[in-house]
């Protein structure tokens, strides 16, 4: 998949100065802005987050991050299935 995207294409959701400040790390986008940018770029918002945390030029680091995230998602799902937050551990006067 090759994206042919220019900064001007992002003008629908953010001005050029804001996009530039994101690119050089002066600003951090809100999740809402990540969604808007991803929509314009025609990618999933998680793709932008993975590239931010995993690095855009190191395929090995990106792959390791994806494996780590997948493992953690499975662990959290397992934790949620094993936990029962409606049991008697919560005192009645605090419910």
N, C-alpha and C positions, 0 to 999 in steps of 0.2 A: 504494500500500500504506500503510495507516494502522495504527499499532500503538496499542492501548489498554492501556498497561502502567503499573502503579503500582509504587512501590518495594517494596510488600509482596509483589508477585509475585516479586521477586528473592530473597525470604527463603528460598526453597528451596536457594539456593546461597551466599548471603552475608547477614550480618546488616546491619541498617539503618545502623549506624554505619560499617561498612566501605563500603557503597554510597555513603553521604554523603561519605566521605573521597575516594572515587574521583571523585565529581562535582565536587568543588572542587579537585582536583589534589593533595591531600595524600599520596595513595598511588598506586602504579602496580600494576595487576594482573599476575599471572603469565600466561603464555600459557594455562595450564591453566584459570585463572579466566576469561579472555576466552572460552574455549570454553564454559564452563559458563554464563556470562552470555548469550552468544549463543544457546545452546540454549533457555534460558528465554524469551529475547526473540524466538525463532523467526527469527533472521537468521544469516547466515554470519559466522563470526568476523572475516573480513577486512572486513566492513562496519563493525564497531566500530573496527578499526584505521584504516580510511580516514577515518572521521569524526573520529578522534583527530588524525590528521596533516593532514587536508585541511580541517578546520573543518566544523562542522555547519550553518552559516548561509550560507556563501558557495559557491553552486553552481559558480561559475567556478573557484574554487580546488580544489574537489573534482574537477571534470572534468580540470583540468590535472594533478592528482596521478595520476588514473587513467591518463591518457595517458602520463605519465612512467613509471609502474610497468609498464605494458604494453610500452613500448619497452625498458625494462631487462630484463624477462623474456625478450623475444625475443633481446636481445643475449647474455644469459647462456646461453640455449639454444644459440645459434649458437656461443658460446665452448666450451661443453661438447662439442658435436659436432666441433669442430675440434681440440680438445686430446686428446692421447694420453698419459696419465700412466703408461703401462706401458712407455714407451720406455727407451732406454739412458741418459737423462740422470741417473738415480738410480744412484749407485755401488753395486756389488754388495754390499759389506760393510754397507750401511745398509738392505738390504731384508729 
